[in-house]
């Protein structure tokens, strides 16, 4: 089932033959995670990229005061990794956590890179992945400097309502960079 999801996702992004797709899929391994499991901790090097078949992953970091800030949330049919660490090979400043019980597929960093050599179209896939990550991160950064809390909350409801409907208020607040009290006030206004 999850392999079929990944196949469909890949085919939407790159035009691959059945043989190329079979090679790509052969490098992905299944993984089940329980709610709140940590897949990567700060200080570890990100060696895996995850595809979410079912469930939800959260990428977050913790500031000096111990407050966590959620950078990215991946639901079904999305990829997630601590991208800076995955690219640079440096220890991660982020955590990856399963927010819900999750069925995942993962690919190791060296296999991901190897695929770009043996299936050249995989480089196109990676380019698309990086472009989406760049646009997503830039839009989020701009929203923190150009929008107030209510605008960020309304944008979230429009672009990704599952964050609000499926996740605890603590994580939603962390994602839009407000306190839980502020989030409660925002919800009452909408």
VEXPA-899220 format. One record per residue (C-alpha): residue number from 1; residue in three letters; x, y, z. Coordinates in Angstrom, 2 decimals. Last residue first. Example, Ala and Ser with C-alpha at 12.3 -4.5 7.8 and 13.67 -1.06 7.14 Angstrom:
// VEXPA-899220
<pt nr="2" rest="SER" x="13.67" y="-1.06" z="7.14"/>
<pt nr="1" rest="ALA" x="12.30" y="-4.50" z="7.80"/>
//
This chain:
// VEXPA-899220
<pt nr="190" rest="UNK" x="-12.25" y="32.81" z="13.46"/>
<pt nr="189" rest="UNK" x="-11.97" y="35.11" z="16.46"/>
<pt nr="188" rest="UNK" x="-12.27" y="32.33" z="19.06"/>
<pt nr="187" rest="UNK" x="-9.50" y="30.38" z="17.33"/>
<pt nr="186" rest="UNK" x="-7.20" y="33.40" z="17.51"/>
<pt nr="185" rest="UNK" x="-7.83" y="33.79" z="21.26"/>
<pt nr="184" rest="UNK" x="-7.00" y="30.11" z="21.84"/>
<pt nr="183" rest="UNK" x="-3.85" y="30.49" z="19.72"/>
<pt nr="182" rest="UNK" x="-2.78" y="33.47" z="21.82"/>
<pt nr="181" rest="UNK" x="-3.11" y="31.35" z="24.96"/>
<pt nr="180" rest="UNK" x="-1.14" y="28.53" z="23.34"/>
<pt nr="179" rest="UNK" x="1.67" y="31.01" z="22.67"/>
<pt nr="178" rest="UNK" x="2.46" y="32.02" z="19.10"/>
<pt nr="177" rest="UNK" x="5.03" y="30.95" z="16.50"/>
<pt nr="176" rest="UNK" x="2.71" y="29.58" z="13.80"/>
<pt nr="175" rest="UNK" x="4.09" y="26.05" z="14.16"/>
<pt nr="174" rest="UNK" x="4.57" y="26.23" z="17.93"/>
<pt nr="173" rest="UNK" x="0.94" y="27.27" z="18.37"/>
<pt nr="172" rest="UNK" x="-0.19" y="24.35" z="16.19"/>
<pt nr="171" rest="UNK" x="2.07" y="22.03" z="18.21"/>
<pt nr="170" rest="UNK" x="0.66" y="23.11" z="21.58"/>
<pt nr="169" rest="UNK" x="-2.87" y="23.14" z="20.17"/>
<pt nr="168" rest="UNK" x="-2.68" y="19.39" z="19.51"/>
<pt nr="167" rest="UNK" x="-2.69" y="18.22" z="15.88"/>
<pt nr="166" rest="UNK" x="-5.37" y="16.86" z="13.57"/>
<pt nr="165" rest="UNK" x="-7.76" y="19.74" z="12.83"/>
<pt nr="164" rest="UNK" x="-5.29" y="22.61" z="13.02"/>
<pt nr="163" rest="UNK" x="-2.47" y="20.99" z="11.05"/>
<pt nr="162" rest="UNK" x="-5.05" y="19.42" z="8.73"/>
<pt nr="161" rest="UNK" x="-6.10" y="22.93" z="7.66"/>
<pt nr="160" rest="UNK" x="-2.94" y="23.30" z="5.52"/>
<pt nr="159" rest="UNK" x="-3.15" y="26.21" z="3.07"/>
<pt nr="158" rest="UNK" x="-6.35" y="28.00" z="4.11"/>
<pt nr="157" rest="UNK" x="-6.34" y="27.27" z="7.84"/>
<pt nr="156" rest="UNK" x="-2.59" y="28.00" z="7.92"/>
<pt nr="155" rest="UNK" x="-3.12" y="31.34" z="6.16"/>
<pt nr="154" rest="UNK" x="-5.82" y="32.21" z="8.71"/>
<pt nr="153" rest="UNK" x="-3.42" y="31.42" z="11.56"/>
<pt nr="152" rest="UNK" x="-0.60" y="33.46" z="10.01"/>
<pt nr="151" rest="UNK" x="-2.97" y="36.40" z="9.45"/>
<pt nr="150" rest="UNK" x="-4.19" y="36.18" z="13.05"/>
<pt nr="149" rest="UNK" x="-0.62" y="36.11" z="14.38"/>
<pt nr="148" rest="UNK" x="0.48" y="39.21" z="12.46"/>
<pt nr="147" rest="UNK" x="2.01" y="38.98" z="9.03"/>
<pt nr="146" rest="UNK" x="5.16" y="40.46" z="7.46"/>
<pt nr="145" rest="UNK" x="8.02" y="39.16" z="9.61"/>
<pt nr="144" rest="UNK" x="6.77" y="35.70" z="10.60"/>
<pt nr="143" rest="UNK" x="5.04" y="35.29" z="7.22"/>
<pt nr="142" rest="UNK" x="8.33" y="35.96" z="5.43"/>
<pt nr="141" rest="UNK" x="10.02" y="33.10" z="7.29"/>
<pt nr="140" rest="UNK" x="7.17" y="30.73" z="6.44"/>
<pt nr="139" rest="UNK" x="7.24" y="31.74" z="2.76"/>
<pt nr="138" rest="UNK" x="11.01" y="31.24" z="2.65"/>
<pt nr="137" rest="UNK" x="10.79" y="27.81" z="4.29"/>
<pt nr="136" rest="UNK" x="8.07" y="26.59" z="1.91"/>
<pt nr="135" rest="UNK" x="9.78" y="28.00" z="-1.19"/>
<pt nr="134" rest="UNK" x="13.13" y="26.44" z="-0.23"/>
<pt nr="133" rest="UNK" x="11.57" y="23.09" z="0.66"/>
<pt nr="132" rest="UNK" x="9.64" y="23.00" z="-2.62"/>
<pt nr="131" rest="UNK" x="12.81" y="23.82" z="-4.59"/>
<pt nr="130" rest="UNK" x="14.79" y="21.17" z="-2.72"/>
<pt nr="129" rest="UNK" x="12.22" y="18.46" z="-3.46"/>
<pt nr="128" rest="UNK" x="12.03" y="19.46" z="-7.13"/>
<pt nr="127" rest="UNK" x="15.82" y="19.29" z="-7.40"/>
<pt nr="126" rest="UNK" x="15.78" y="15.90" z="-5.67"/>
<pt nr="125" rest="UNK" x="13.22" y="14.56" z="-8.15"/>
<pt nr="124" rest="UNK" x="15.26" y="15.90" z="-11.06"/>
<pt nr="123" rest="UNK" x="18.32" y="14.17" z="-9.57"/>
<pt nr="122" rest="UNK" x="16.25" y="10.96" z="-9.45"/>
<pt nr="121" rest="UNK" x="15.96" y="11.26" z="-13.23"/>
<pt nr="120" rest="UNK" x="19.63" y="10.23" z="-13.43"/>
<pt nr="119" rest="UNK" x="18.83" y="6.73" z="-12.09"/>
<pt nr="118" rest="UNK" x="22.22" y="5.12" z="-11.31"/>
<pt nr="117" rest="UNK" x="24.08" y="8.22" z="-10.16"/>
<pt nr="116" rest="UNK" x="21.18" y="10.02" z="-8.47"/>
<pt nr="115" rest="UNK" x="20.23" y="6.72" z="-6.82"/>
<pt nr="114" rest="UNK" x="23.64" y="6.65" z="-5.12"/>
<pt nr="113" rest="UNK" x="22.87" y="9.97" z="-3.42"/>
<pt nr="112" rest="UNK" x="19.62" y="8.62" z="-1.93"/>
<pt nr="111" rest="UNK" x="21.39" y="5.37" z="-1.03"/>
<pt nr="110" rest="UNK" x="24.11" y="7.30" z="0.84"/>
<pt nr="109" rest="UNK" x="21.48" y="9.35" z="2.70"/>
<pt nr="108" rest="UNK" x="19.38" y="6.36" z="3.72"/>
<pt nr="107" rest="UNK" x="15.86" y="5.98" z="2.36"/>
<pt nr="106" rest="UNK" x="12.78" y="5.79" z="4.52"/>
<pt nr="105" rest="UNK" x="9.25" y="4.52" z="4.18"/>
<pt nr="104" rest="UNK" x="6.81" y="5.40" z="6.89"/>
<pt nr="103" rest="UNK" x="3.75" y="4.15" z="8.70"/>
<pt nr="102" rest="UNK" x="3.05" y="6.56" z="11.54"/>
<pt nr="101" rest="UNK" x="1.31" y="6.57" z="14.92"/>
<pt nr="100" rest="UNK" x="0.75" y="10.31" z="15.35"/>
<pt nr="99" rest="UNK" x="3.17" y="13.13" z="16.17"/>
<pt nr="98" rest="UNK" x="6.19" y="11.14" z="14.99"/>
<pt nr="97" rest="UNK" x="9.16" y="13.32" z="15.90"/>
<pt nr="96" rest="UNK" x="12.16" y="14.68" z="13.99"/>
<pt nr="95" rest="UNK" x="14.46" y="16.90" z="16.06"/>
<pt nr="94" rest="UNK" x="16.51" y="19.81" z="14.79"/>
<pt nr="93" rest="UNK" x="19.98" y="21.29" z="15.33"/>
<pt nr="92" rest="UNK" x="21.34" y="18.41" z="13.32"/>
<pt nr="91" rest="UNK" x="24.98" y="17.37" z="13.40"/>
<pt nr="90" rest="UNK" x="26.74" y="18.17" z="10.09"/>
<pt nr="89" rest="UNK" x="26.48" y="15.92" z="7.02"/>
<pt nr="88" rest="UNK" x="25.80" y="19.04" z="4.95"/>
<pt nr="87" rest="UNK" x="22.76" y="17.95" z="2.95"/>
<pt nr="86" rest="UNK" x="21.01" y="15.70" z="5.50"/>
<pt nr="85" rest="UNK" x="21.97" y="18.10" z="8.33"/>
<pt nr="84" rest="UNK" x="20.36" y="21.04" z="6.54"/>
<pt nr="83" rest="UNK" x="17.40" y="18.88" z="5.47"/>
<pt nr="82" rest="UNK" x="16.31" y="17.50" z="8.83"/>
<pt nr="81" rest="UNK" x="14.06" y="15.15" z="6.90"/>
<pt nr="80" rest="UNK" x="10.48" y="14.93" z="5.71"/>
<pt nr="79" rest="UNK" x="8.69" y="13.73" z="2.60"/>
<pt nr="78" rest="UNK" x="4.98" y="14.05" z="2.00"/>
<pt nr="77" rest="UNK" x="2.29" y="11.63" z="0.87"/>
<pt nr="76" rest="UNK" x="0.51" y="11.55" z="4.24"/>
<pt nr="75" rest="UNK" x="1.34" y="14.37" z="6.66"/>
<pt nr="74" rest="UNK" x="4.59" y="16.25" z="7.07"/>
<pt nr="73" rest="UNK" x="4.91" y="19.17" z="9.48"/>
<pt nr="72" rest="UNK" x="7.80" y="21.61" z="9.26"/>
<pt nr="71" rest="UNK" x="9.59" y="24.20" z="11.36"/>
<pt nr="70" rest="UNK" x="8.00" y="23.61" z="14.76"/>
<pt nr="69" rest="UNK" x="9.49" y="25.79" z="17.46"/>
<pt nr="68" rest="UNK" x="10.27" y="24.32" z="20.87"/>
<pt nr="67" rest="UNK" x="10.79" y="26.46" z="23.95"/>
<pt nr="66" rest="UNK" x="13.72" y="25.41" z="26.16"/>
<pt nr="65" rest="UNK" x="14.89" y="28.97" z="26.83"/>
<pt nr="64" rest="UNK" x="17.92" y="28.45" z="24.57"/>
<pt nr="63" rest="UNK" x="15.69" y="27.42" z="21.65"/>
<pt nr="62" rest="UNK" x="14.43" y="23.91" z="20.83"/>
<pt nr="61" rest="UNK" x="14.13" y="22.76" z="17.24"/>
<pt nr="60" rest="UNK" x="11.32" y="21.15" z="15.29"/>
<pt nr="59" rest="UNK" x="10.51" y="18.73" z="12.51"/>
<pt nr="58" rest="UNK" x="7.14" y="17.05" z="12.90"/>
<pt nr="57" rest="UNK" x="6.05" y="13.79" z="11.34"/>
<pt nr="56" rest="UNK" x="2.46" y="12.71" z="10.78"/>
<pt nr="55" rest="UNK" x="0.49" y="9.55" z="10.19"/>
<pt nr="54" rest="UNK" x="0.13" y="7.27" z="7.19"/>
<pt nr="53" rest="UNK" x="2.35" y="6.80" z="4.16"/>
<pt nr="52" rest="UNK" x="4.86" y="9.43" z="5.24"/>
<pt nr="51" rest="UNK" x="8.06" y="9.38" z="3.21"/>
<pt nr="50" rest="UNK" x="11.18" y="9.77" z="5.34"/>
<pt nr="49" rest="UNK" x="14.68" y="10.95" z="4.46"/>
<pt nr="48" rest="UNK" x="17.42" y="9.32" z="6.45"/>
<pt nr="47" rest="UNK" x="20.98" y="10.01" z="7.61"/>
<pt nr="46" rest="UNK" x="20.36" y="13.20" z="9.59"/>
<pt nr="45" rest="UNK" x="23.41" y="13.57" z="11.82"/>
<pt nr="44" rest="UNK" x="22.66" y="13.44" z="15.53"/>
<pt nr="43" rest="UNK" x="23.22" y="16.54" z="17.68"/>
<pt nr="42" rest="UNK" x="19.53" y="17.33" z="18.09"/>
<pt nr="41" rest="UNK" x="17.56" y="14.13" z="18.06"/>
<pt nr="40" rest="UNK" x="16.23" y="12.14" z="15.10"/>
<pt nr="39" rest="UNK" x="13.39" y="9.62" z="14.89"/>
<pt nr="38" rest="UNK" x="11.77" y="10.60" z="18.19"/>
<pt nr="37" rest="UNK" x="8.65" y="8.57" z="18.96"/>
<pt nr="36" rest="UNK" x="5.72" y="10.76" z="20.07"/>
<pt nr="35" rest="UNK" x="3.02" y="8.44" z="18.67"/>
<pt nr="34" rest="UNK" x="4.49" y="5.10" z="17.66"/>
<pt nr="33" rest="UNK" x="6.64" y="4.62" z="14.60"/>
<pt nr="32" rest="UNK" x="6.47" y="1.97" z="11.88"/>
<pt nr="31" rest="UNK" x="9.30" y="1.74" z="9.34"/>
<pt nr="30" rest="UNK" x="9.41" y="0.36" z="5.82"/>
<pt nr="29" rest="UNK" x="12.61" y="0.51" z="3.71"/>
<pt nr="28" rest="UNK" x="13.19" y="2.46" z="0.50"/>
<pt nr="27" rest="UNK" x="16.11" y="1.51" z="-1.76"/>
<pt nr="26" rest="UNK" x="14.11" y="-1.00" z="-3.82"/>
<pt nr="25" rest="UNK" x="11.58" y="1.75" z="-4.62"/>
<pt nr="24" rest="UNK" x="14.11" y="3.61" z="-6.76"/>
<pt nr="23" rest="UNK" x="15.11" y="0.48" z="-8.70"/>
<pt nr="22" rest="UNK" x="11.46" y="-0.46" z="-9.30"/>
<pt nr="21" rest="UNK" x="10.74" y="3.09" z="-10.49"/>
<pt nr="20" rest="UNK" x="13.61" y="2.92" z="-12.96"/>
<pt nr="19" rest="UNK" x="12.31" y="-0.42" z="-14.29"/>
<pt nr="18" rest="UNK" x="8.74" y="0.90" z="-14.59"/>
<pt nr="17" rest="UNK" x="10.06" y="3.86" z="-16.54"/>
<pt nr="16" rest="UNK" x="10.24" y="7.26" z="-14.90"/>
<pt nr="15" rest="UNK" x="8.70" y="10.65" z="-15.69"/>
<pt nr="14" rest="UNK" x="9.35" y="12.76" z="-12.61"/>
<pt nr="13" rest="UNK" x="7.14" y="14.62" z="-10.14"/>
<pt nr="12" rest="UNK" x="3.73" y="12.99" z="-10.39"/>
<pt nr="11" rest="UNK" x="5.39" y="9.60" z="-10.93"/>
<pt nr="10" rest="UNK" x="7.26" y="9.95" z="-7.62"/>
<pt nr="9" rest="UNK" x="4.05" y="10.56" z="-5.65"/>
<pt nr="8" rest="UNK" x="2.25" y="7.68" z="-7.33"/>
<pt nr="7" rest="UNK" x="5.11" y="5.30" z="-6.59"/>
<pt nr="6" rest="UNK" x="5.26" y="6.52" z="-2.97"/>
<pt nr="5" rest="UNK" x="1.57" y="5.82" z="-2.49"/>
<pt nr="4" rest="UNK" x="1.93" y="2.39" z="-4.14"/>
<pt nr="3" rest="UNK" x="4.85" y="1.62" z="-1.81"/>
<pt nr="2" rest="UNK" x="2.57" y="2.57" z="1.10"/>
<pt nr="1" rest="UNK" x="0.00" y="0.00" z="0.00"/>
//
